[in-house]
């Protein structure tokens, strides 16, 4: 690899980060060696740029010293600087997340607001090769799957990282050579943080075993990235041909999934964007041929093992459980039109599941529309005896999700209609019917 200099970084920006010399860049500058070197390199290359510095208010006077160093450097070199102070601790407590995660969310949200306001083409960060190796080990112990083992990407969306081919020591040497002042964050030495433990305890042991450890790991990460891209291609093919995504619901056919020789890895990649971790996915796989109705949860979604499919749905709060409808147009949880008219001589029954006709004189308005509950029973059209609604759902092969979404229309204590399905035989239109109650579910 070519020595770290403005020419080599420009090549990385063009070849690996898809950045052109005409792009306007926002440089994330913490005050550490990596970001100060990055700012110097980009400025040397003549990019139109601005710097962005976040004071996370975590290290008292040290944080203020970082901010002052960045401010002085930008003023001396006539570089536009955007600054913000963030109450990271309060945000972490409010969101119930770690300080590290809170700082990440806050800074990238702020970077995005600057991009939106000033039309920068990309945010450039000073992540380097050692960061990528540490991320590999961090994800290895967390069990993040193949995607987490390929290190940090040179470009992800509008975030670019042109220093990933270089070591921390090379970057510090560059700063010394060009007399660039930088700050040392003492919190990076505290091994109570997992990343620091990897950096200061684990990596040095591996470097003592293999003096070319950095180069070896760079090669390993490149191979893993190739494997990740191949898996990504397989996932895209499966999702595009076999998975159905409709009405905020993902339907994964179990039989199609099992046609793939390594379907466990495939399923993990399909479910990963919905927050399911490897241990939950292993549980799902162990129940592929179990009883229907088994549920699995991530923080944002749930997965239901149905008869032939895996259903992935958002975790939702319980919504409206009942409402009343009158004659006319009813705008509520469901859009329903109710109309009463004299039965014509040429009356034709509706054969559409969302449009029904009832004997108006057998029904008392207003009608109650509610969720079904255990013990509900009705007389399905064509039958002369009662059937539990739960048994009707089984006969009609309702999935667990279908059951949860089912609504009943009720007159007094009697069920008139299982919406989208069957009316009650007692309320049907007969030769004696004089007035028609027409109900349309829109």
N, C-alpha and C positions, 0 to 999 in steps of 0.2 A: 504494500500500500504506500502511495506517495506521502511524503512528509506533510504535516499539517501546515498549510499556508493558504493565502487567499485564492490562488489558482486551483488548488485541489478541492477546496470547499465549493467553489463555483461549479466545478465539474460534477460534484455530488448533487448539488442543487438542481442542475440541469438533467442529469441522467437518472437519479434515484428519487428526487423530490418533485419532479415536473414543474420546476420554477424557472421562469425566464428572467433575463436581465431587466425587462421592462415592468416586472411585477412590483407592486408596492407592498412592503412587508411590515408587519408588527412584530417586534422582537421582544420576547419575554425575558426580562433582565432582573435577576434576583440580587445580583451583587457578587455572586460566587464566581469562581474561576471560569467555569464552563460558559455561563451566559455573558460574562464580560469579554471573553475571547471571541465568542460568537458575534457580539455587537461590533467589535473591532474588525473582524474579518469581513462582515457584510458591508460595513462602512468603507473599508478599503476597496471593496469591489464596486463601489459607486451606486449601490442600490438606493432607491428612494425608500426611506424607512422611518419608523418611529419606534421608540422604546416604551415598554409598559412595565411598571414596577408595582407589586403588591406588598404592602406592609401588613402582615398577618397579626401583628400585635401579640406575638407569642414569646418574644425573647427580650422584651423591655428595651434597654439602651442599645443592645446589639441590633435589633430590628431597625431602630432609628438610624444607627450608623450605616447599615446597608443602604437604607433609603438615601442618606446624604451622599454616600460614595457614588451611587448611580446618578443622582442629580448633578453632582459636580462634574462627572465625566461627560454627561450629555450637554451640559452648559458649555464646557470647554471645547467640545467638538461640534457644537451647533446642531445637536440632534433633538428633535421634538420628543418630549417625555410626557407620558401620561402616568399619573400616580393615583393610588387609592389606598385607603386604610380599611381593613376588614376586621370585624369582631368575630374571629374564627371560633373562639371558644364558645361563645353564645350560640352561634349557628350549629356547631357540633352537638351541643346539648339539646337544642330545639329539634334537630333532625334525628337525634339519637344515633349518630355516626361517629367514627373516629376523627381525631383532629386532622390526621393526614387526608382522609377522605373529604372532610369539610373544606380544607385549604384547596384541594384540587377542584372541587365543585365551584367554590367561590371564584377562583382565579379564571377558570375557563368560561364561566358565565360572564365575567367581566370582559375577558378578551373578546367574546362573541359580540358583546354590546358595542365594543370599539370597532369591530369589523363592520357591523351593521351601520354604525354612525359615520365612519370615515372611509368605507369601501376598500379596506385592505384585502389583498388577494390571499394572504395566508398569515398565520401566527407561526413564528419560528422559535423553537425552544432549544436549549443547550444540552439536551440529553445525549450522552455519549455511550461508547461501547461497553464500559463497565456497568452503566445503568441497565443496559439490555441483558447482560449476563446475570446481574442480580435479580432482574425481573423473572428470568428463566427459573432460577432456584426458588424464588418466592412463589411462583405459580406451581412449581413442582410439588412443594410441600402442601399447597392448598388444594391440589387436585383439580386444576382448571381445564384439563383436556389439552388436545394437541395445539389448539389455537393459542393458548397461554404459554406454550413452550417454545414458540418461534421468536421470542424476544420482542423488541419494540420496532414498530414499522417506521420507515423513513418518512412516509406520508400517511396520514389518516384523516380523511376529510380535508379540512383547511388547516391542519396542524402539520408542520414539517420539522424534521430533525436531521440536519445535515452533518452532525458530528458523530454519528453512530459507528463510523469506521475507526474512531480514534479513542485512545485510552485517556483516563483522567490525568495520568502523569504527563502525557504528550501535551494536553491542553494547559496544564500548569507551566510546563516548560515554555510554551508559546507566550503565555502571559509574562513570564520572567524575561524572555528574549525581547519583548516589545515594551517592557516596563509598564505593564497594565496592572494597576492596583485592583485587588479583589479581597473580599471578606471570607472568613472561614466560619461556617455555621457550626457552632459547638454541639448542637443537638445531633449532628450527623455522627458524632463519636459515641453516642449513648447506645449501648448494645441491648437495652431493654426493647428497642424497636427491632423487629425481625429483619428488616432490610439492612440495618447497621450490623446486626449479628452476622448476616451473610457476608457483608463487605469486609468486616474486620477479623472474623474468626474462621469462616468456612473457606472463602476464596483464597486467603494466604496459604492454607494447607494444600489446596489443590495446585496452586502455583509452585509450591515446593516439590510436588510430585512431578509436575510437568512444567518446565520453564517456558514452554510455548503455549501455556494454557489459554491466553487471550486469543491467539490465532486459531487454536483448536476449537474453542467455543464459537468463534465467529463462523467457522466452517460448519459446525454442528447446527447453529441457528439457521444458516442458509439452507441446509438440507431439510430441517424441520419446516421451514417456510415453504419449500417445494411440496412437502408432504401435505401441509395444511391447504395449499392451493388445490391439490388433487382431491382432497376430501371435500373442499368447498364446492368443487365442480360436481362431485357426486351428489352432494346435498342439494344443490340447485336443480339437478336433473330430477331427483326424487320429488322435491317440492313442486316443481313445475308440472310433472306428469301424473303424480299419484296423490298429492295432498290437496285438499279443498280448503280454501280460505274464504268464508262467506259469513256475513252478518256478525262480524266480530268473533267468529268461532273457527277454530282450526280442526279439520277432520283428517286423521291419519289412519288409513286402512291397515289393520294389523297384518293381513295376509300379504299385502304389497310390501310392507316393511320387512317382513321375514324372508322375502325373496332375495334380499341383499345379504351376502355372506358375512359382513361385519356390521350388522344392523344396530348393534349396541352403540357403536361410535356414531353411526349415522343419526340415530334417535337423539343422542346427547346434543349433537350440533343443531338439530331441528328445534329442540326444546330450550337450548341455552338462551336464545334471545328473550324467552319468557320467564327467565329467572330460576329454572330448575337446575339444581346442582347435581354432580355425578352420583351421590348416594341416593337421591330421590329417583334418578333415572334408572339405577340398578333395581330399586324396588318396583318401579313400573314394569321393567322387563321380567322380573320374577312373577308378576301377576298377569302376564299377557294372556294366559289361558285359564285364568281364574274366573270367579263369578263376576258378572256384570255389576256395575255400581260402585266399585272401589274407587276412591278419590285420593289424589295426591296434590300437594299444595306447594307453590312458591309464594313469595311475598305479594306478587301481583296477579298470579293466575292459579287456576286449579286444572287438573287433568282428571277426566273421568274415563275409566275403562268401561266401554260399552260392549255390546255383543261382538261387533266386528270391527270397531274403530276405537281409537283414542281421541277423545274430544278435549281440546284446550280452550278454556274460556277465562275471561277476566274475573277476578274476585270482585263481586259487586255487593254493595250494601242492599239490604232488603228494601224493596221499593213499595209502591202502593199495593195493598192486599185486597181492596174492594172499592167499588164505586157504584153509583146508581145511574140508570139511563131512563130517559123519558122519550116520548114521541118526538121526532125531529132529529136534528144533527147533534150528536153528543161528542164533544171534544174532551177527552180525558186520557187515561193511560192507553186506551185503545180508541181509535176513531170508529164510531158506530153510528149508522143511520137507522132510524126506526120509523116505519111508515104503516099506517092502517088504511085499508080501503075495502070497498065492497067486493066480494068474490065475483069475478067475471065468469061468464058461461064457458069461455075458452081457457080457463085457468090452467097453467102448466106449472108443475112442481119444479123448484130449483134443484139442479144436480151439482151445484157448485158448493164447495165446502165452506165458503165464506159468505154465502147468501142463503138464508133459510126462510121458510114460510110456516107460520103457525096459525092455529085457530085463535083469533084475537079475543073471542069471548071466553076462552079457557085460561087466559093469562091476565094477571093483575099488574098494571103499571103503577109506579115505576118498577123496573126489574133490577135486581141486584146482580152485579158481576163481581165475582170473588175468586180467590185461589181455592183450589180443592183441598180437602182435609180428610184425614183418616176417618172411615165410617160413612163417607158420602156414598149414596146409592141412587140409581135411577133406572128407568125402564127403556133401554136402547130401542130405537125405532125398529119395528119388526118383531120385537120380543113381547111376551105376555107376562114375564116375571122380572123381578128386580135383580140388578147386578151391581156389585160394588164398583165404584169408579176405579179403584186400584186394580181390580181384576180386569176391567175393561181396558185399562192401559196395557196390561200384560198381553191380552188377546190382540190388541192393535200394535203390539211391538213398539211401544213408546220407549225411548231412551230415558235415562235419568234426567237429562236436560229437558227433554220434551215434557216430562212429568212436572218438573219445576216451573216450566213456562205455561202450563195448562191453566185455563180460566173456565169457570162455570157460570152460566146464566141461570138465575134462580127467581122463581115466582113464589112468594110466600116461603114455604119450606121445601118446595119441590124444584128439582133441577130440571130446567127446560132444555138446556143445550150445553154440551161439552164443545166449547168454541173450536172451530176449524175441524170438527169431527162429526158427532152424531147428536140428533135431537132426541128428546124423550117421546116415546110412542103416545103418551097420554095427551100431548099437545099438537099432534099432527092435524093437517087439514083433511077433512072427510067430506062425504056427500052432504052432511048436515051443516057444514061450516057456512056461515053467512058473511063473516068479515075476515079478511086476511091481515095478519100481523107479519110484515116483511122486515127482516133485520139483516143488514149488510155490514160486515166487518171489513173495514178498509185498511 
